[in-house]
Amino acid sequence: MKTVAITKSIDYEYDNVRRALEESVFYLGGLDKYVKKGQRVLLKLNLLMKKKPEEAVTTHPIFVKALGDLLTEFGCEVIVGDSPAGPYTVKHLEGIYRACGIEDIANEGGFILNKNIEVIEEDYPEGEVIKKIDLIKIVKEVDVVISVSKLKTHGMAVFTGAVKNMFGVIPGLQKVDYHFKMPDVHQFCNMLVDVCSFVKPTLSFMDGIIGMEGEGPSAGNPREVGLVLASESPYHLDAVAAKIIGINPVDIPSVRSCIERGFIDENLVDCQIKGLLIEECKVEKFKVPSMNSIHFIKGRVPVFLENILMNTLQPKPVFVHKDCIGCRDCEVSCPPDAITMINNKPYVDLKKCIRCFCCQELCPKKAVLIKRKKLVDRLLRM
């Protein structure tokens, strides 16, 4: 039986966040159940890209500060880090830490900002999709890994939470290679479960004080949720968070993979909720993107229609050139090299495009839209 703690924080005032985290830890049985004094603890954040905290794209620095303080006061050495999108270099990491407000809170709290850019390869014979994992070395140099994710929707994966947060242990641009090798969303999300089960975060916390709805993980809109979630199981945490914002957990490919692999029960009979009840903190009309893939049609339509539909109904990225600043992030991050810059504006070759939508995810100006035909919406309701 796993526990998911749900507590409330109405804003990012330090005292409110700290109190909510303290309550969460209490419901989970106390810090001494999971960490020991003197241990090195990595807070693995969600630092997708250079965004201000109020944009709700990244883990909020006050959330990190309050959690880091709890661990420091307990007697742990706290390391803060992530491998964001883009090159895994010291300069890029420093820019991300600074822009996301993490550098300041690390200085205040005496936390170590990870700038170790060494990469290792680890065997994982138990993996269902991947048998070897490229890994940022810091993960193997600490005693404990704690996931500190952000509650957000996701255009490709429907929802991004504790499990997908572990994808950030894959070094920088090597994530692009994973997208290219696994263009099918279900295979990709099953790979995410492989990565999470390899890292085995000891605890998972989710910053759901201000979440993101709509075209997440970076182009959506901030939405007040007012919650802090925590669990020893990232799998159960994601399923509970999904229920709170009105998503059926089985509609999230990564959660479905967890169910199929026996990590969680579909009806969550293996999970106890402490603190607030799901029913009393549900968020009404939380905007959720329709999954930007039509691989779901496999097995649901006659075979002779399958290839036609796959070729003609796939959603596609559309670039809003008037909003584009020519930063080339979309071109650099495109796994199949389907994007070409012409007169400093991006154009996509749809024959090469694998519909991973990294271009939308990493666009700093929300200048990439995902368009699909209306028939896909009808198919979704079949």
N, C-alpha and C positions, 0 to 999 in steps of 0.2 A: 504494500500500500504506500503510495507516494502522497506527499502533501503539497498543496499549492496555497500560499498565503496571499490574501487580497487585503490591502490596507489603503487608506485614503490620504491624499495630500492635495489640497486645493490649489496649490501654486508651488513655485520653486523657491520660496523663502526657506533658508537653510533649516531653521528649527522645525518647520512642517515636514520637510523631506526626511530629516534625521529621525523624527519621531515615527514616521511611517516605516522607515527601514528598521528601526529598533523593534517595532511591533512585528514586522515580518520575520526577523531573526528569532524572536521569542516564539512565534508560532511554529517555526521550523525546528525548535529544540535547542537554540542557542548556538553561538559561534563555535564554542568548544566541541561541538559535535562534528564539526567539519574542518576546522583548522587548529593548528597548534602554535603556541607562542614561538617566535623565532623563524617561522616559515616564510618563504618568499611567495607572495601571492600576486598573480597576474590578473588585473582587471581588464578583460578583453572587451573593449568598447565597440560601438558601432560608429565609426568615423568615416563614413562613405566618401565624403568630399569636403572641400572648403565651404562650410556653411555656418552662418551665425546660429547660436543656440535657439533663438526664437523662431527659426524657420522649421524646427521640429524634424530635421533630417538626421541629426546625430544625437547620441546620448548627451543629455544636458550636463554641463560641467558641475552644477550644484549637486546633482544626483551622484556624480562621481566623487565629489568632495566629501559628501556626507558618508557614503559607503567606505571610502578610503580612510576617513577619520576613525570610523568604527573599528576597522581592521588594525590600523596603526595603534590605537589605544589598547587593543587586545594584545598587541605585542608582535604583530606581523610586519614584514617589510613589504611595502606595496609598490608594485610596478604597474604602470598604466600604458596601454598600447593597443595597436591595431595594425593591420596591413591594409590601408585604404586602396581604393581604385587608383590606378596610375603607377608610375615607377616606384619600386621599393628602394628608395634612397634616403639618406639622412636629410638632405635638403627638402625633399617632398614631405617626409614625416614632420619635420619642424614646421613647415608651412601649414600643414593640417592641424597640428596641435595648437598652433597660435590662432588660426582662424576660428577654430571650434571652441575656443576658450579653455582648452585643457591645459595649456602651458601655464596659465596664471594659477589655476587651482592646484596644479602639481607643485608649483613653487610655494604656495601658501601652506599646503598640507605636508610638504616634505616627501612627496611621492617621487619615484623614479620614472621619468619618461623613457620608454624603450626606444633606443636608437641603434640597437643591434640589428643590422640588416643581413646577417648571415642566414643562409637558407640550407636546409637539410632535406634529405629524402628518407622516408620511413616506410618499411614494409607493413602492409596491413592485410594479411591473408584472409581475415574474417570479413573484409569489405565485400559487399554485393556488387558494386559497380566498379570500384577502384581497388587495386591490390597494393598500390604504392601511392604515397601522399607526399607532395611537396609541401614543406612546412617552414614557417618562420622559426628560427632556432630558439627564440626566447621561450616558446611553449615548453621545450624540453629542459630549460634551465631553471624553472620554477618548481615549487612543491605543489602548488595549487593553482588551478585556472578557474576563474569566476567569470561567467558571461554577464555582461551588462548591456542588454539590448534596448532597442527602441520599439515601441508599439507602432507599426506602420503597415499599410497595405502595400502591395507590390504588383506591378503591371504584369509581370510574367508568372510569378509564383503565388499570386493572390494575397499572401500575407508574409511578412518577414518579422521574425521574432528571435527567440533564443536559439533555435536550431540553425537557421540561416546565418545568424550572427557568427557562427563558427567558421563560415566560409572565409572570414577575414584572417584566418591563420594560413591561408594559401597566399604566397607572396605576390604582391602587386600585380604586374601584368601577366603572371602565370595563370591568373583567374581567366584571362581571355582564352587561353588554350583549353581550359576545362569547358568553357562555353562552346568552343568550336567542336570539341570531341563529343559533346553531349547536347546536341541541339533540341532533342526531345525533352519537353519540360518535365515529364514524369521521371525520365532517366536522370536528368539533372538534379531534381529534388531528392531522388533516392541517393544520389552521390552526396548531397548535403547531409543526409542522415549518416552516411558512412563517415564523413569528416567529423561530425559531432560525436558519433559513437567512438571514434578513435581518440579524440581529445578528452572525452569524458569530463566535462566541466563539473567541478564539485558542487557548485551552487550556480543558479541562474536567477538574475534579477532583471526585471523589465521596467523601463521608464515609460509608464503610461500616464504620466501627469498631463502632458500635452502630446497627443499622438498625431499621426498623419493619416488622413483619409483621401480617397480619390486616387489619382495617378501616382502613387508612391512607387519607389521609395524616396524620390527626391522632387518630383514634379507635382505632388499632391498639395493639400492644404492642411495647416495645423488644425487640430480639433481637440477641444478640452475633454479629457476623460477623467482626470483627477485620481488616478489609481497608481499604486505601486504593487507589482506582482513579484512573487519569489517562490522558488521551489528547488528541491534537490534534483528534479527531473526536468530538463529543458523540453522534453516531449510533452509532458503533461501541462507544463506552463503554457506552451503555444496553443494547445487545445482549449484550455480554459480562457485564455485571452481572446481566442477566436469567438467563443460563445458570448463573451461580454460585448463584443462589437457586432454581433448578429451574423457571424459567418458559421455555417455548418462545418465543423472541423474536417469532415471527410471531403469537403470541397477544396481543401488546401492540399496540394500534391505532397508536400513534405510530411504533413500529419497523416495522410493516407498511407504513405510509405511506412511510417512508424506503426500504424495499426496492422498493416500487412506483415510486418516483421515481428510483431508481438511485443513491441516496446510499450504500447499502451492499449487499453481496451477501448473499443469504439464507443461504448456508452459511459466510459470513465468510471466504471464500478471499482476500479483499482486506484481511485484518487479521492482523497479527502480534502475538502475546502475548509480553511480556517480564516478567521477574521470576518470580512464581509462575505455575503452569499452572492453567487452569480446573479440571481434574480433581482437583487436590490441595487445592483450597480451596472445593469445593462445600459448601453448607449443606443438611443433610438436613431434610426435612419443614418447610420454610419455609412458613408459612401465607399463602396467596394468596387474596384475595377473588375470587369469581366476578364476572365483569363485570356491573355493575348496569345492564344495558341488554339489550333483546331485539331490537335492530335487526339483530343477526346472523342472524335467521331469514329475512331477505329473500333470496329465491332458493333457500331450502332447503326450503320447504313450498309447496304449491299456493297460487296467488294468492288463491283464495276464502277460504283460511284465514288469510292474512296479516293482514288488517285485524282479524279477530276476535281473533287472538292478540295483536296489538299493543295492542288496547284492553283486553283482560282479564288479560293475564299480566305487564304491566309491574310491576317492583318499585316499592315505595312507601316513603316515609319515615314512620316511626312515632315520635312524640315521647313520651319517658318523662317525664311531668309531675312525678313525685316527685323527679327529679334536676334538673329545669329550674330555673334561678335567675332567669328572666325578664329576661335581658340584652338580648333583642331582636336579637341578632346574626343569627339565622336570618331574621327578618323583613326586616331591612335588606338582607341579602345575596341575597335570593331574586330571581333574574332576572325571572320572570314575575309577581311580586307575588302569589304563590299562598298566602302564609302570613299569617294574621291572629292578632293577640294578643287573647285573651279572658280576662279576669281574670288578666292577666299570664302567660298560658300560650299556647303556639303551637298553631294548628290549620291544617291544610293543605287547600286545595281541589284535589283530585286531577285535576279536569278542567283546571285551569290548569297543574299541575305538569309540568315538562319533564324530570324525572328527572336533573338535573345533580348533585343531592345536595350542593350548596354548604352547605345547612343542616347536614348531618352533618359536612362538612369543617371548618366554622368554629365548631362548638359547643364552648365551652370546658369543658363538663362531660360530654362523651360521652353526651348525653341524646337523641341521635337515632339510631335503628336503621333499617337498610334491610331490609325484609321482602319476600320474593317467594314465589310459589307453587312447590310441589315439582315441578310439571310442567316448569318452566323448567330445573331441574337435569337432568331427563330429556332435554330438547331439547338441552342443552349436550353431551350424550354421543352425540347422533345422528351 
